Amino acid sequence: MNRDDFLLPCGYYFGSHSAGRPLRRTAATIQQHYLQPWGGDNSDPWGEWLGQIERFRSALATLFNADVAGFCPQSNVSSGLVKVAMALPALQAGKPVLLSECDFPSIGFALQQALPLGTAQIRFIPKGEDVADPQVWRKYLDDELALVWISHGFSNSGVQAPLAEVTAMAQAKGILTAIDVAQTAGVIPIDVSALGVDLMFGSCLKWLCAGTGAGFMWIRPQLLPQCQPKDVGWFSHQNPFEFDIHNFRYHDEALRFWGGTPSVLPFVIAAASIEYFNSIGISRIRAHNLQLQQQLIDALGARVVSPHVPSQRSGTVVVHLGRGHSHLVAALPAAQIHADERPLGVRLSPHWYNDNDDVDAVITLVRSL
């Protein structure tokens, strides 16, 4: 663990569930791979820029052990989801989709508008159900479904979904699986090839520490021939530089979901950041994360209201002090503990740049109240 690799605020930063801290070398990365090709002697920056986007896709393929042809850059999870929902024949035929009421609201908003039957096409696992329990998912997976959306990590509760079990159950019923890894990419190992999922959506803002704008989608390449996206542009074309307005041909890779002239800078930053975490290994990062979580759980006991079982934890633990909870929230800024509150409590997400002293600061504050 090397804290000096990151730009950290004064105090103790536990907000990686919201925005991971940038690498210290990010400014140099931007200068070398974005500004210099643009503002230097090179008259055309696009060769370097598009090379950086391929670097981003390759880094993702390594991170998830997935076919690089299945990756397409997106600005965020919602943008990719809408494009896929409007292109998958089963969804456009009106077959239902299963969500959880604990999913991030943007997912529901996007599908309500993208699906032909809107809300009538969406089924929900109720909020009170334990989404860490595979048997809960089993109750709601039926043969009518076209797709199940699985949030690998639930942002407000610190719960990790039983991804492998739900995927296997869905596959046995012929249901497509789409996983949302926005809250787990970079902190929990994910092997797309081993899982056999059909679709994956995520972003690099949180545990991958790459800022906003570098989202991504992955689609199992075998599904591509049946998908004809509607929201396209010249970078969705098999040969974007053909320049024949009468001849559109879908790209044979997931890039058919790309669109018009792309943003570049977010993917320059993200490619370097993902490579950094790949070099460490997500298994090491997860072990470190779990050890710091356990330090909190051992010290605070029932005041940690998120799961205590390691396999049911996302990267985040949630702390609630009951009647005295408002005092904890009020005391965080003065203690220089950077965390946030959601309905279930204060969210704390220890990352590679956190250590035992950071966790001790939280424990000391809680015990003082």
N, C-alpha and C positions, 0 to 999 in steps of 0.2 A: 504494500500500500504506500503510495507516494502522494501526500496531500499537495505537495508543491507543484504537481502537474496541473492543478486546477486553480481557477480564480475564485477564491472563497471570501465571503464577507467576514467582518469581525463577529466573533461569537461562534455559534453552533448551528450549522445549516442542516435541516432535516426535511427540506422541501422538494426532494427529487421526484416525488409523485406528481408534482406540478411543473417544475422546470429544473432540470439538472444543471449543475454549474459548468461553465465552459472550460475547455482545456486552455491552459495558459498560452499555448502556441497557436490559438485560433487566429489571432491577428496576422501572424506570419503566414498561416495557411491561406488566408484570404488574399494577402498581398501576392503570394507566389502563384496561386492557381486561378485567381479571378482578376485582380487588378493589373498585375503585370502583363498577362496576355492581352488585356484590353487597352491599357494605357502605355504599354511599352512600344518597342520598335515593330512588333508583329502587327501587320495590317488587318489580320482577320483572327479574332479571338476564338471563333467557334470550334476550331479543331481541339484546342485545349479544354474548352468548356464542355463539349460533348464527351470528351475523354474522361472528364471528372464525373459526369453522370454515369458512365459505364463503370467507373471505379466505385461509385456508390452502389450500383446494382451488384457488382462482384462482392463487395464487402457484406452486403445483406445475404447473398448466397452462402458465404462462409458462416455468418452468424447463425443462420437458421438451417444449415445443411440442406439447401433447397436448390432446385434447378434455376439458374440465373434467367433463363428465358421466361420464367413465370413472373418476374418482377417488373413493375411499372411505377415510376415516380408519380406521386400525387401531392397536392398541397396539404391534405389532411385526410383523416379516416373517412369523413363524411363524403368528400368528393369522390373517392374511389368506390365507396359503397353505392352511391347513386348511379354511377356509370355501370357497375356490374348488375345492379338490380334491374336496370332498364335494358340489359343485354341478355340475361339468362332466360331462355325460352320458358322454363318451368315457372318462373316468377311472373313473367308477362302473361302466362296462361291463367293466372289467378290462384295458383296453389299457395297454401298458407306458409307463413314463416313464424318460427318460434323465437321469442325474445324473453328476457327476464325484466321484470319491473325495476330491477336494480341496475340494469344496463345504463350507460351514460345516455342522458336524454337525446343527445344529437343523433344517436342511432335510430331511435324511434321517429324523430322528426324527419330524417332523411327518407326512411322507408315509407312513411305515410304519404310522401309526395311522389316517390318514384314507382311505387307499386300501382298497378292499374285499379285495384279495388281499395286502395288506401288502408284505413284503419281496419276495415272488414277483413283484410287479408293477414292481419297480424294477431297472433296468439301470445299470451304472456304467462310465464311462471310468476305467481303472485309474490309480492315483496316479502311476505312473512315466511316463505319457504327457505330452507337451508340449501343454498346453491353450492355448498361444499360437499353435499351428499349426493353420490351418483344415483341413488334410488329416487331422489326427487326428480332428477332429469328423466329417469326412466318412465315416471308417471305421465310425463307430458309429451314424450316422443311417440307419435303415432304414424301410421302408414300414409296419412293424408298430407303430411308435411313435405314441402319442397326443400326447406333449408332450416337449420338451427344455427342461431348466432350464439357463440360462446365467448363471453368476456373472460379471458384467462385470469385477469385480476380485476376485482371490483374496487373502483377508486375510493368510495366513501367508507367501505367496511373493512378493508384489508383482507378480504376473502379471496382465496385462489380456487378457481373452478377445477373439478377433476377432469382435466382436458382429455387425457388418454381414454378414460372410461366412457365419457360422453361421445367422443368421436367413434369409438368402437360400436357403441349401441346404435348411433345414427347410421353408420355404414351398414350394419346388419339389416336395417330397414330401408336402405336405399335413399336415405336423406342426405342432402348435401350439407357439409359442415363449413362454417365460416368462423374463424377465430379472430378476436380483437386482442392484440398484444400491446396496445398502447401503454398499459400499466406494468408490463412484465418484460418487454424486450430490453435486454441489457442487464437484467438482475436475476431472471430465472432461465435456465437453459431450455431452448425450444428446438426440437429436431423435427422439421416439417416432413422429411422423408420417412422417418420412423412412425410418426403419428398418422400419416396418410390423409391429412386434411385436404379439403378442396380449395379453400380460399383463406387468405390471411390479410388483415389490415392493421396498420400501425403507424406510429410516428416516432420521431427521433428527439422530441423535445424533453422527455423525462429522463429515464435512466441512461439513455444514450448521449445525453448532454450536448445536443447539437442545435438547440434553439428551434424557432418556429419555421414552418414552411417545408420541411423535409419529411413529408409523409410517404407512404408506400402501400401498394397492394401486391399480393401474390396470388396467382391463379394456377391451379394444376394444369400444365400444358395440354393435357388430353381434353380439357374442357374448351380450349380456345376455338376450335372450329365451329362450335355451335353458338358462339358469342359474336354478335354484330353490334358493337356500341353505336349509339346515336350521337353522343357528344364527342365528336372527333375533330381533328385538325390535321395540318400537314405532317405533324410528327406521329400521327396514327397510321400514316401511309407506309407501305413496304419500302418505298424509296422516296423519302421526303424531298430529295433534290431533283426529282424527275420533272416537276413543274408543268404537268399536263392537267389542266383544270377539268378535262373531260374523263379522266381515268383515275378513279380512286380505287386502290386495292388495300385491304386491311393488312397491316403488318402481321407476319406469321407468329410473332411473339406477343407477350402481354403488352408491348408498347402500343398495340392497337387501341388501348385505353388511355393513351397519353393526352393527345389534343394538339392545341396550337403551340406557338412559340413558348418554350418552357422557361420558368425561372431556373437560374443556375446557382446563384450564391448559396442558398440553403443546402444544396446537395454537395457543394464543395466542402462546406463545414462538416456536414454529416459523414461524408466518406472518410475523412480523416479521423473523426471521433469514433466511428464504428470500428475502424481498423485498430485504434488504440485499445478498445475493449476486447476485440478479438485477440489481440496479442497477450492480454492478461488471461483471458478465458472466463466465460460466464460462470462456469462451475465454481471457480475461485471467488468470484464476486458474490455469488449466492451463499457460499459458505460463510463469508465475512458478514454478509447481511443477516443471515440467520443467527450467527453468534452474537451480534449486537442486539438483535431482537430479543434473544433469550436472556441477555443481561437485563433488559427492561422487564421482561415477564417475571424473571426470578425475583426482582426487587419489588415490583409493584403488584404482582399477583392479580387479583380480580379487578383491579383498576385498569388493567389492559382488557378491553372489551372485544377486541378482535380475536381471531382464533389463536389458541395456544399450541395446537398440533402443527408441527412444522410443514407437513404436506398440504395443509389447508391455508397457510399464510401466503399472501402476496408479498411484495417487498415492504409493505407498510404495516405498522401497528397503530392501533387507535386506543387512546387513553381517555377515560372519563372518570371524574372524581365524585360523581353523585351530586349531592347538595352543594358541595364546595367547588364544583367544576368552574364556575364563573371566575373564581379567584385564580385558578390556574391560567385561564385564558388571559386575564388581565395582567398576570405576572410575566408572561413570556417575553414581551419586548424588553423590559428592564433587565431580564436575565440573559438577553441577547441569544435567545433560543428561537431560531427561525423555523416556525411550523405554522400550520393553519388549522382551522376548525371546520368540521362538517357536522351534520345533525347527530351522529353517533359519538363524537368526541374530537379530540385533537389528534391530527394525523402526524406520525413521525416515521420517516423513511430513511434509515441509515444506508448510506452508499459506500463506495470504495474509499471516498475521501473522509469518511467519519471514523472515529476510533472510540475506544473505551472511555476516554475522558469526556468526549461529547455526551455519551449516554449517561455518565455519572452526573453531568450537569443537570440533565433532566430529572434524574432520580433525586438529587439533592433538592431541587426546586419543589418537586411534588411532596417530599417528606417535610418540607418547611411550612407547608400550607395547613 
